[in-house]
Amino acid sequence: MCGIAGQISFEKDMRGEAAVMESMSAVLAPRGPDAEGSYYDENAALVHRRLIVIDPENGKQPMTFGRYTIVYNGELYNTEDIRSELIKKGIGFVGHSDTEVVIKAYITYGESCLDLFNGIFAFAVWDSLDRKLFLARDRIGVKPLFYSLTKSGLIFASEIKALLKHPDIKPVIDSNGVAQIMLIGPGRITGSGVFRDISDLPAAYCAEYSRTGFKKRQYWRVTAKPHTESFEETAAHTRELICDAIKRQLVSDVPLCCFLSGGLDSSVISAVAAKEYAEHGKKLSTWSIDYKDNHANFKASSFQPDEDAPWIEEMARFIGSEHTNVVLDTPALTEALEDAAIARDLPGMADVDSSLYLFCREIKKRFSVGLSGECADEYILT
């Protein structure tokens, strides 16, 4: 993942705001430990923290082409499809990063570029000629994007704590924010950043900010359609979609691994990934988590009738992966509770968060990219 942040102001010269923007950028460093960059002009300040996955040299950000500058956090799974169409239109490319594809698709198609994207993303594009900012978030909302409208302009960032580094945004929580934490946490009301002056750009929304103000719209929604396939056709179609989705996420210029819990989701992902790796002469690395003395103290229940370990071992043998088991102890989980809450930005799922935090920290020693079946893409690998 990466971290993005920025401010657009028509009230002050943003070229003099480097210190504030650097403090926001520093907070995002765990999201992007490999590189950092910034862009400033009279009305715009953009900063980026990068976790390098694709095209280390030519994927640097902020990325500028002509009047347009982008900061981007995401992955496009149909990068090559879009690149091919753009090349047919005479568009040239410097490198092979998806960031370059995103900005050149925006330059070519405008806001309708979002209809082409198959992936997870949050990005901002500054138009230095028309003096306007375009913001967008992926259809499911995997990648976060928070913002605040202040007296001096629009401020945005990948994380709440980055926004709170700006002097115009105060860490104030009203009764609505407290209710979200106490009653529906770790969930949030759509569009809410919990803190009083912070909003969340909802999934499948885009927005524009200029001298005329802030306007947002929903660019995509789920629609119900009649199901006309037979059982056999449905099974084949589902298999095709799942395998295609997994294979598209295996594209990486840095080491990649899979989480393996022995459950259905992670086992399917790991099996497809291992087969794809084997076809290219490579061996997949899989990782699992366990707890000290878990075997001795495990008690079956309706929620979990079996231990994970035997299924993990069986799957690892079946797919022929290089497997690593990370064992955690209770004191370490307790000590990591605060770090896990900071990583999440808000109170979350207690020991579930701290265990995943420690697990990912161990994986990061060898891998920068991990595929999992538990919607954990936005968990920080530190």
C-alpha positions in Angstrom: 0.0 0.0 0.0 1.0 3.7 -0.1 0.0 6.8 1.7 -1.3 10.0 0.1 -2.1 13.5 1.5 -2.6 17.0 0.2 -4.2 20.4 0.6 -5.8 22.7 -2.0 -6.2 26.3 -0.9 -7.3 29.5 -2.7 -6.7 31.5 0.4 -2.9 31.1 0.9 0.2 30.1 -1.0 0.7 26.4 -0.6 4.4 26.7 -1.5 4.9 28.0 2.0 3.2 25.0 3.7 6.0 22.4 3.3 6.5 22.0 7.1 2.9 21.1 7.7 2.7 18.7 4.7 6.0 17.0 5.8 4.5 16.3 9.2 1.4 14.7 7.6 3.7 12.7 5.3 5.8 11.5 8.2 2.7 9.9 9.9 2.0 8.0 6.7 5.5 6.5 6.5 4.5 3.0 7.7 2.2 2.8 4.7 5.0 3.7 2.3 8.4 3.0 3.8 10.3 2.8 0.5 10.1 6.3 -1.0 8.6 9.7 -0.5 7.8 12.7 -2.7 6.0 16.0 -2.8 4.6 18.6 -5.2 3.9 22.3 -4.5 2.4 25.1 -6.5 0.5 28.3 -5.5 -2.8 26.4 -4.7 -1.8 22.8 -4.3 0.4 20.7 -2.0 0.6 16.9 -2.6 2.7 14.4 -0.7 3.2 10.6 -1.2 4.7 7.7 0.7 5.4 4.7 -1.4 5.5 0.9 -0.8 7.2 -0.3 -4.0 5.5 -3.1 -5.7 5.6 -2.3 -9.4 8.2 -0.4 -11.5 10.5 0.9 -8.7 12.2 3.6 -10.9 9.4 4.9 -13.1 6.6 4.7 -10.6 7.8 7.5 -8.4 5.1 9.9 -7.1 3.8 12.6 -7.2 3.7 11.8 -10.9 3.3 14.7 -13.3 2.4 14.8 -17.0 1.7 18.2 -18.4 -0.9 20.1 -16.3 -1.8 17.0 -14.3 -0.2 15.6 -11.1 -1.4 12.5 -9.3 -0.9 10.9 -5.9 -2.2 7.3 -5.9 -2.6 4.5 -3.5 -3.8 1.3 -5.1 -3.6 -1.6 -7.5 -5.2 -2.0 -10.9 -5.8 -5.6 -11.9 -6.4 -4.7 -15.5 -3.5 -2.4 -16.0 -2.3 -4.0 -19.2 -5.8 -4.1 -20.8 -6.1 -0.3 -20.3 -2.5 0.4 -21.3 -3.1 -1.5 -24.6 -6.2 0.6 -25.4 -4.3 3.8 -24.6 -1.4 2.8 -26.8 -3.9 2.3 -29.7 -4.9 5.9 -29.2 -1.3 7.0 -29.6 -0.5 7.5 -25.9 3.1 6.7 -25.0 4.4 5.3 -21.7 7.6 5.9 -19.7 7.3 2.9 -17.5 5.0 0.0 -16.6 3.4 1.2 -13.3 -0.3 1.3 -12.8 0.0 4.9 -11.6 1.0 6.0 -15.0 -1.9 4.1 -16.5 -4.3 5.8 -14.1 -3.2 9.3 -14.7 -3.1 8.9 -18.5 -6.5 7.2 -18.5 -7.8 10.3 -16.6 -6.1 12.7 -19.0 -7.7 10.7 -21.9 -11.2 9.9 -20.6 -11.7 12.3 -17.7 -13.9 11.1 -14.8 -15.3 8.3 -17.0 -11.9 6.5 -16.6 -13.3 5.1 -13.4 -15.6 2.9 -15.4 -12.6 1.2 -16.8 -10.7 0.4 -13.6 -10.7 -3.1 -12.1 -8.9 -2.7 -8.8 -8.6 -1.1 -5.4 -7.6 2.6 -5.2 -7.8 6.0 -3.7 -6.2 8.8 -5.7 -6.1 12.6 -6.3 -5.3 14.4 -9.6 -4.5 18.1 -9.5 -5.2 20.1 -12.7 -2.8 23.1 -12.6 -4.5 24.8 -15.5 -8.1 24.7 -14.4 -7.1 24.8 -10.7 -9.2 21.9 -9.6 -8.6 18.6 -7.7 -10.3 15.3 -8.6 -10.6 12.6 -5.9 -11.8 9.0 -6.3 -12.1 5.8 -4.3 -12.6 2.2 -5.5 -16.0 0.6 -5.8 -15.8 -1.4 -2.5 -13.8 1.1 -0.5 -10.8 -1.1 0.2 -8.4 1.9 0.0 -9.2 4.7 2.5 -9.6 8.4 1.7 -10.5 10.9 4.4 -10.9 14.7 4.0 -11.8 17.9 5.8 -13.3 21.1 4.4 -11.7 24.0 6.4 -11.6 27.7 6.2 -8.4 27.5 4.2 -9.5 24.8 1.8 -9.7 21.1 1.3 -7.3 18.7 3.1 -7.2 15.0 2.4 -5.2 12.0 3.5 -5.1 8.2 3.6 -5.4 8.2 7.4 -7.2 10.2 10.1 -4.1 10.7 12.1 -2.4 12.4 9.1 -5.3 14.9 8.9 -4.9 15.5 12.7 -1.4 16.7 12.1 -2.8 19.7 10.2 -3.3 22.8 12.5 -6.7 23.6 11.0 -8.2 20.2 12.1 -8.8 19.7 15.7 -9.1 16.2 17.4 -12.7 16.7 18.6 -15.2 13.9 18.9 -18.9 14.7 19.4 -21.7 12.5 20.6 -22.2 11.0 17.1 -18.5 10.0 17.0 -18.6 8.5 20.4 -21.7 6.5 19.5 -20.0 5.1 16.5 -17.0 3.9 18.5 -19.2 2.4 21.3 -22.1 0.9 19.4 -20.9 -0.1 15.9 -17.1 -0.1 16.1 -15.0 -1.1 14.3 -17.7 -0.1 11.7 -18.5 3.5 10.9 -21.4 5.4 9.4 -20.9 5.8 5.7 -19.1 9.1 5.0 -18.0 9.6 8.6 -14.5 10.0 9.9 -15.7 9.8 13.5 -13.9 13.1 14.4 -16.2 16.1 14.1 -14.5 17.8 11.1 -13.4 14.7 9.2 -15.3 13.0 6.5 -14.8 9.7 4.6 -15.2 9.7 0.8 -17.6 6.8 0.5 -16.8 3.7 -1.6 -17.6 4.2 -5.3 -17.6 8.0 -5.0 -15.6 10.6 -6.7 -15.3 14.3 -6.0 -14.1 17.6 -7.4 -12.8 20.6 -5.5 -12.3 24.1 -7.1 -13.0 27.7 -6.5 -16.7 26.9 -6.9 -16.6 24.5 -4.0 -16.7 20.7 -3.3 -18.9 18.4 -5.2 -19.1 14.6 -4.9 -21.1 11.9 -6.7 -21.5 8.2 -6.7 -20.1 6.8 -9.9 -21.1 3.1 -9.4 -23.6 1.0 -7.5 -24.5 -2.7 -7.4 -27.5 -3.6 -9.6 -29.6 -6.7 -9.3 -30.1 -8.7 -12.5 -32.0 -12.0 -13.3 -29.9 -15.1 -12.8 -30.2 -17.2 -16.0 -27.4 -19.6 -15.7 -27.7 -23.3 -14.8 -26.0 -24.8 -11.8 -23.2 -26.1 -13.9 -22.8 -22.8 -15.7 -22.8 -20.9 -12.4 -20.1 -23.1 -10.9 -17.9 -22.8 -14.0 -18.5 -19.0 -14.1 -17.7 -18.6 -10.4 -14.5 -20.6 -10.7 -13.4 -18.6 -13.7 -14.0 -15.3 -11.9 -12.2 -16.4 -8.7 -9.2 -17.7 -10.5 -9.0 -14.6 -12.7 -9.2 -12.3 -9.7 -6.4 -14.2 -7.9 -4.1 -14.4 -10.9 -4.5 -10.7 -11.5 -3.3 -10.0 -8.0 -0.1 -12.0 -8.3 1.5 -9.3 -10.5 4.4 -7.8 -8.4 8.0 -6.7 -8.9 8.8 -7.6 -5.3 8.4 -10.8 -3.2 4.8 -12.0 -2.7 3.3 -14.5 -0.3 -0.1 -15.8 0.8 -1.8 -16.0 4.1 -3.0 -19.6 4.8 -5.4 -20.3 7.7 -6.7 -23.6 6.5 -10.1 -22.1 5.9 -11.9 -22.0 2.5 -11.0 -18.5 1.4 -7.2 -18.6 2.1 -7.0 -22.2 0.9 -8.5 -21.4 -2.5 -6.3 -18.4 -2.9 -3.2 -20.2 -2.0 -4.0 -23.2 -4.2 -4.6 -21.1 -7.3 -1.5 -19.0 -6.5 0.7 -22.1 -6.0 -0.4 -23.6 -9.3 0.3 -20.3 -11.1 3.7 -20.1 -9.5 4.6 -23.7 -10.3 3.7 -23.1 -14.0 6.4 -20.4 -14.0 9.0 -22.5 -12.1 8.5 -20.8 -8.8 7.4 -21.9 -5.3 4.8 -20.1 -3.3 5.5 -19.0 0.3 2.5 -19.3 2.6 2.2 -18.0 6.2 0.0 -18.9 9.1 -0.5 -17.7 12.7 -0.8 -19.8 15.9 -0.7 -19.1 19.6 1.6 -20.5 22.3 0.0 -23.6 24.0 -3.1 -23.3 21.7 -3.1 -27.1 21.1 -3.0 -27.9 24.8 -5.8 -25.4 25.7 -8.0 -25.7 22.6 -11.7 -26.5 23.2 -14.0 -27.3 20.4 -17.2 -25.1 20.0 -19.9 -24.5 17.4 -18.0 -21.4 16.3 -14.7 -23.3 15.8 -15.1 -27.2 15.9 -11.5 -27.8 14.9 -8.1 -26.4 15.3 -6.6 -24.6 12.3 -3.2 -26.2 12.4 -4.1 -29.7 11.0 -5.9 -28.1 8.0 -3.0 -25.6 7.4 -0.5 -28.5 7.4 -2.6 -30.5 5.0 -3.1 -27.6 2.6 0.6 -26.7 2.6 1.5 -30.2 1.7 -1.2 -30.5 -0.9 -0.2 -27.3 -2.8 3.6 -27.8 -2.1 4.2 -24.4 -0.6 7.1 -23.2 1.5 5.3 -22.7 4.7 6.1 -20.6 7.8 4.1 -20.7 11.0 4.3 -17.6 13.3 3.6 -18.4 17.0 2.5 -15.5 19.2 2.2 -15.4 23.0 -0.3 -13.5 25.1 2.1 -10.9 26.6 3.1 -9.8 23.1 -0.5 -9.5 22.0 -1.2 -7.3 25.0 1.8 -5.1 24.3 0.7 -4.6 20.7 -2.8 -3.5 21.4 -1.9 0.2 21.3 0.2 -0.1 18.2 -2.6 -2.0 16.5 -5.2 0.7 17.4 -2.8 3.4 16.1 -2.4 1.5 12.9 -6.2 1.2 12.5 -6.7 4.9 13.5 -9.6 4.0 15.8 -10.5 1.4 18.4 -11.0 -1.9 16.5 -11.2 -5.6 17.3 -8.7 -5.8 20.2 -6.6 -9.0 20.2 -7.7 -9.8 16.6 -6.0 -6.5 15.5 -2.9 -7.0 17.6 -2.4 -10.6 16.4 -2.7 -9.5 12.8 -0.4 -6.6 13.4 2.3 -8.8 14.8 1.8 -11.4 12.2 2.2 -8.9 9.4 5.2 -7.4 11.0 6.9 -10.8 11.0 6.0 -11.4 7.3 7.3 -7.9 6.3 10.8 -9.1 7.2 10.7 -11.1 3.9 7.7 -10.0 1.9 6.1 -6.7 1.0 3.0 -8.1 -0.6 0.6 -10.7 1.0 -2.6 -12.1 -0.4 -5.2 -13.1 2.2 -8.9 -14.2 2.2 -9.9 -12.0 5.1 -10.3 -8.5 3.6 -7.1 -7.5 5.3 -5.5 -5.6 2.5 -5.5 -2.3 4.4 -3.7 -3.7 7.4 -0.3 -2.1 7.7 2.7 -4.3 7.1 5.3 -2.8 9.4 
